């Protein structure tokens, strides 16, 4: 008897076969994110002696991006932007402790739908599943925090060694190809533990000296991770991406930390992508906000299904097309976590404290409270010290301000409420140990 299949059934059948074939042919994807890593501490970006021989080695095998930026200098909002391709107002996580909207799609969810094995090992309390929502799409989301800070009283993070002790065995015994693995290292996040064996100058135990030993420490463990990854899975079968979620101010503009300003030390980030289809050792100066990373990875791996993600793929630009991106928008909100157990600071959504637009070589910053417009010529003034907003460049400053506010007002009606719940006392203590609650 001849079987007649409805057209809709045939379409579903062929779609399933197509997606299954994508999974069979697909490359693995490994995302390494380093918390609070300044671009100018990664040796390949500098001419001075390097703290980061292992990241430098990866960069030599990768395309290195010199104009990469986070869109927000806070861990949970930034990583939500990386995973969704959306700015904070659209994914819902504008501040630490405010999880992204459950309806917003993530890279992990897309890849899992394509048959990928998905796992994440994270090390900063702000990335706890209930605080950020980034467990969506991961078969395994390990957010257990084992290390204690502040005189050994508070568990708020996991060290690079402990992350490797979990992620490497997963690669050795559990990973099923194709897989997406996200590893987030918390060093060199404050309070900057001093690692004597990684110190170049034992007499330098100030903020910068301690920070540099943390960078060298995490680089060492990234090297161990990459060594094992490459031994287990051929480089031609795996795309490796290394980023920072944001940078860190080490005294510039009278500030140590991140989250409360949008100057370059906090916004510029290292970015390198190793993929067999890309030219190893290439440097690219294209504007690359981290919201473009998810779609770029999907494009690199020749995968369909990225339509639900934000951002755009930068792969066509890497292959010679003109970039449609002429500027990058940035923002920050109050760094303190929302919904504290003590009842203070319970307002989950509020206006940002700073907005910025970078349209090379110009950068405009708008401080909302008190209202103040700043303009910098970044090639001549990379330290952002000379405000040109009320000089002969005032017309340019106003034009960038209008561009910035046009972008911001377009987002405002589209805000998608993140999941807001009061923090437990345990969450509050852990986030205080990381400097997010004062």
N, C-alpha and C positions, 0 to 999 in steps of 0.2 A: 504494500500500500504506500503510495507516494505521500510524503510528509510535506505540508505547506506551513512555513514559518511566517508569522506576521513580520512586517518590515521593522517594527520597533524591536522585536526580539532579536532579529538579525543584527540590528545596529548595536544593541547592548552586547551581544556575543562578540562581534568584531572589536568593539571598544575594549572589552575585557582582554581579548587576545593581544590587542595593540599595547595596552598598558603592561601586560605580563611580559611581552617581548622587550619593552623598555627596561624593565627590572632585570631581565636576563643579561642585556647588553650594557647596563649602566655601570659607571664608575662609582667607587666609594667616595664619600665626602667626609673630611675631617676638619672641623672648625676648632681652632685654638684661640681662645680669648684670654688676654692678660689684663687683669684689673689695674687701672691707674698707671699704665705704662706711658711715660712721655716719649714722644717720637725722638727727641734729641738725646735719649739714652740708649737708643739702638744703634750700634756701631756703624752699620752700613749707611746710615744717613749722615755720618760725620767723617771727619778726617783724623780725629784724635784716636787715642788708644781705646779699644772696644771693651765694654763690659759684657758684650753679648755675642761671643763667637758662634754659638749654636744658632741663634736667630740669623746671624750674618750668613752662615752656611746655607740655611734654608733660603734666604734672600737671593743667594747666588744661583739657586736652582729655580727661582720664581720670577714673576714680574713684580717689581717693587714700585709701589705707588707713592709719589712724593706729595700729593695734594689730597690726602684722605682726611675726612673729618667725621667725628661723631656729630649727631644733631642735637644731643643733650648730654651734659657731663654728669650723669647719675647712672649707676649700674643697672638697676632694673629697667628704667625707661629706655636706656640706650640699647640694652640687649633685646628688649621687646621691639624696638625699631629695627634692629638687625634681623630678627626672626620674622617680622611681618612686612618689612619694607615701608612702614608708615611712620609719620612723625607722632610724637606723644599724644597730641590732642585727638588723633584718629584711632589709635589703638587703646587708649584709655589709661595707660600707666604714665602719668605725668610726674609722679614722685615715688620714691621708694616706699613700699608698703601699700601701694595702690596697684592691684593686679590688673593686667590687661583685660579687655572685654572678651568674654568666652566665645563670642561669635566671630572674632577676628582670627583669620586663618594664619597659621605659622608654617615656616619652611619644613619643620619636622612633620607636621600633619600632612602636608603635600607629599613628602617623600614616603612617609609610611603608607599613604594611599596608593603609591606606585610600587609597593612591595618591598620597600627598604626596611632593614632592621635598624632601629633607632635607639640611641642611648646617650645620656648626658651625665657628666660628673661635674658638679658645681661646688664652689668653695666659699661663697660669700653669702651671709645670711639674707641679704636682700633678694637672693635668687631662690629662696625657699619656695616650693611650689605654691603654697597658699598665699604667699606675698606677691608673686609676680605672674603666675598663670602660665609660665613657659614650659610646664610639663606636658602641655597639649601636644600630642603627636609622638611623644617618646614612649617606647615600650618600657624602657628603664630610665628613671629620672632619680639619680642618687644625689640627694641634698642633705645627707647626714653630715653634721658639723662636729668635728672631734677635737679641735685645738682650742685651748683656752687663752684668753688675753687678759690684760689688766690684773696682774698678780695672780693669774691662774684661776680667776673667779668666773669668767663668762665664756661660754662656748659660742663663738661667732663666726668661725671660719674653719677651713681645712687647708693644711699646708700643701705645697707643691709635691712634696714627697708622698704624702698620704693620697693625693689625687692620683699620682702615678701608680701607687700600690693597688688602686682599684681599677683604673682605666686600662692598664697594661694586661692584667689577667683577663679582663673582659675581651680584649683583642685576641689574646692567646687561646681562650677556651670557649667563648660564647658568641663572638661576632659571626654573623652569617651574611655573606656578600649578596647583593650590595648593601652597604651599611652607611648610616650617617652618625658620626660620633662627634659630640660637642664636649670639649674639655675646657673648663674655666679655672684659671689659676688666680688666687687672690693676691699673692705678692706681686707688686710692692705696695699694697694698700697700707695706709696708716694703721698703727702708729710706727711703722718702719722698724722692724726688728733688726738689730745689728748682728750680721753674720760674719764673725771674725775671720773665718777661713776664706771668705770671698772679698775681704777688704784690701784695697790697694794701698791705703794709708791708714794704719791702725790708730793714728792720732786724730783722724777726722771722724768724730762720732756725733757730729751735729746732724741736722735734718737731712742735708744733702748727702753726707757720708753714709748715714744709715739707709737712706733711700737707695743709694747706688749698690750697697751690698745686697739689698733685697732684689734688685734687678739682676745682678750677677747670679744670685741664688736661684731665681726662677728660670733664668736662661739655662743653667746647668741641668735642671730637671726637665725642661723642654727638650734639651739635647738627648737625654736618656729616653724620653718618650718617643722622639722621632727615630732614634736608632732602632728601637724595638718595632715600631710601626713599619719601617722600611725593610726590616728583616722578615716580617710576616707577610707583607703585601707589596707587590711590585709597584714602583712609582708610576708606571704607565697605567695602573688600574685605579689610582687613588688621587683625588684632588685634595690638596692641603691648603688651608687658608689660615693665616695668622693675623689677628687684629688686637687692638686694645679697645676696651669699652669706652674709655675716655683717658685724658691725660691727668696731669696734676700740677698745681701751682706750688712752687717751692720758694715762695717769698716774693715773687713778682706781684706788683700792684698791692703790696702789703698783705698778702694772703697766702696761707699754706693750706692746701686741701683742694677740693673740687666741689662743684655743684652750685656755687653761689656767684660765679662770674662766667663770662663767655670769651675770655681772652685766649689766645692761641695755645699757651701751655696746657690748657684743659681740653681744647677742641680738636687740635691736630692729633692724629693717631697714626701709628705704624700700620701698614697693610701690605701683605705679600701673598700672592697666589701662585702655588705650584701646580701645574697641570701639563700633561704631555702635549697638549695642543698649543701651548704658549711658549714663547721664546725665553729660555732661561737667561737670567742676568739682565733682562730688559728693564729700563726705568721708564715709567710713565708719569707724565705731569697732568693727566686729565683730572678734572674735578670729580672726586669720588666720595660722595656722602655714604655713610654706612647703610642708609636705607636702600641703596642700589645693590647691596651684596647678595641678597637672596636670589633675585632674578638673574644676576650675573652668574651665580653658581649653577642655577638650573640651565641656563643657556650653555655654559661650558660643558655640562654633562649631557647636552642634547636631549633634555627631558621636556616633555609637554606637561601642562598642568599648572603653570605659574600665574595664570590669569587672576587668581584670587589673591595674589600678593601685590603689595605696593612697590613703588620704586620703578627703576628701569634697568635693563641689562646694559652694562658698559662694554660688553664684548664687541659689538660692532665698531665702537670707537677704537678699541685696542687693535682692531684689524684694519684701521685706516679711515673709517668714516668720520666726518665732522661731528663733534659733540654738540648735541642740542642743549646741553646744560651749560648755562652761562653764569650761574650763581648757586650758592648753597645757603639755605636758611637754617638758623640755629636758635636754640632757646634754652632757658633753664628756669626751674621752679625752686621754691624753698627746699633745701636739701633734707631738712628734718622729715622723718617718716610721718605718715598720717595716722590718725586714729589711735593715739597713744593710750595706754592703759590708765594713765593718770588723769585722763579726761581733757588734757590740753591739746590744742591744735587738731581739733576734730573735723575741721572743714576739709573734705576730701579733694575738691576741685577748686582751684583758684587761678587767677591770672598769673602768667609767668613774671618773674622779676626782671629778666633781661631777654631781649630779642636781638638777633644779629643776622646780617646778610654779608656774605663774602662774594664779591664780584671782582675778580682779580684785575688790577692789583689793589682794589679798594675794599675796605671793610667798614661797615657801619654797625654800631651798637646802640640800642635804645634801652635805657634804663627806665622802667615804668614807675618806680618809687624810689626817690623822687624822679620826675620826668627829666631825662637828660639825653641828648643825642651826641654821639661821638663818631668821628670819622678818622680813619687811619689809612695812609698809603703804605701798604705792607712791604713793598720792596725797599722803600727808603727808611721805613720805621718798623722793622719786624717786632720790636719790643712793645709796640702800641703805646708809645709814651707821648706823642705829639698830636693832640686833638685838633683836627683841621675843620671842624664843623662850622665854626664862626669866623672863618678866614675867607680868602678869595674862592675857596672850594665849597662855600656854603650852598650854592645851587646843586652841586653834586650830592652833598649830604642830604638835602631835602628830597632829591629824586630817589635816593636809596631808601630814605625813610618811607616815602610813599609806596615804593615797591614792597618793603618789609611789612608795612601795615596792611597793604592789600592782601598779601599772603596770609597774614594772621587773621584778618577778619573773614576771609573765605573759610578758614578752618573752624572758627568759633561756632557757627550753627551746626556743624557736622560732628561735634564732639560726641564720642561714644563713651558712656559712663563705664568706668572700670569697676571691678568688684571692690567695694569698700567695707571693711569690717574692722572694729576696734582691735588694736594690737593686744596680744596677751602680754603679761608682765615679762615672760621669757623673751618674746620678740623685742620688747622695749629695751630690755637690758642688753641683748645682743646687738641691736642697732646702735645703742649708745656706745658700746665698746668699739664700734666701727666709726664713730664720729658723726653719725647721722642725726642724733638727738643730743641736744646740749642741755 
